[in-house]
Amino acid sequence: MTSVQQISGASAAVNSLLDEAVAQSAVPTLKVMRLQAGILGTPAAGALFSSSQLLSSNLLLPDSFGVIHVGETFSAYLGVLNSSSELPVRGLSMVAQLQTPSRRILLPTALDARNNNNSSLREVAPGEGVDALISRRLEEVGQHILRVEVSYDSGGAKTLRKFYRFNVTNPLQITAQSVTRSGDATCLVSINVENIMDKQGVTGGAVAISSIGFDAADGLSAMEINVEDESDESNDPVQNIKQRQSAVELYDSTVILHPGDSYQYLFSVNAESEAAALRGIACGDELGKAVVVFQKTMGELGKIYSSPVMCPPTSFLKEDGTQNSKFVINASGLSVDVAAASAQRSSSSGRGNGSLDEVLPVTVEPIDPPSTMRLSVPEKISLLVVNHSSETMNLQIQLRLSRMSGVVVCGPSFVTLGSVPPSGGSCTIDFRLVALVAGLFSVTGCFIVDLTTGMEVEQPKLCFIMLVTRTNND
């Protein structure tokens, strides 16, 4: 019995040793390399700085993560190698994550155990290796961390982690240089694009602007205003091919921004949907974002968005002639802003906070006013009067000659409107204006008088009109 037990125990020990030998795994080696285009070998770190620098015909292979800009697509090669000549790597899986300044993003790979349906990738033979590719468009500025975790089975679950830090900078600064309102449902947005690589202390170069657009908010549409004349284009495709630019002309017409250079674009943002057109574009409404597609020296594409562009407020002058600092003068969109302020105050049940609808309970705006007038030639102008208060008002509109200059009223200077309903009730009235002297003048001196309470509401400038002399053909 003793010999049988000894044999049985020895057999169990041998089986245990064999199981351990089978379960043993080699330690994998992780290699990570960013996939990027080469750089031109120039005396200044291989970037296009100015036309005075000569380009070398040699291409340099990147030796690090290099300069990474927001809007670019970050791509990396992940390789797991088995440097052992005897043991395989067992139970292999890999998880890659990209940690941005605000969140952590899982990057799917073919070696992720949760997505791996190929059992051959679970074991790496001696001297062999497996690899995977990851990619992600970078949307934030700041420090990023590529976190790679390799798991394998060597008598139990073991983990190998590596972290790769890199900084993401902004190659372009996109700002709304100015936003000008043009009526109740239109805004003109001037976008400035500047190459700011040199301001960040990083190696940068020229950037070619492939395209620029304006991603309008819901209910709005945007169109770029371009001064180029396209009237010479023909409907004949063969003729159009003959008229196409040469390579040199195409290069000269491309917007190329060297460090410190900037370029401006102009967009017209309009209310497109029926609801947006009916409401108009009010102060504080989001107009959208500018989006720029750029290319770097070796053709690397990137896409970058601006911060949201907001509709600016309107403004007027106080009774003492000083500007109300709470608003900006734009001479249009006033009734839309007052209606929005009234709706906001009604929803919050607040009073006495000096909101725009309390300062201007009644607004007057011209309907399609003329941009030019000829001297001594009367012209009709239609005015829209809107009651934004919560009560019916018995109104009279007055154009006071003492407050008008350059262009004055011709004929009756006041009209009694009668009862105007509350909460957006409106009416239209026509006046005749005449130009006295040449120049650019504003239509001022408009007052609204509540005949019941005697309250007077002075209106801001209604519009600007260019007064011109008669031509020889008149």
Disulfide bonds with the S-S distance in Angstrom:
none
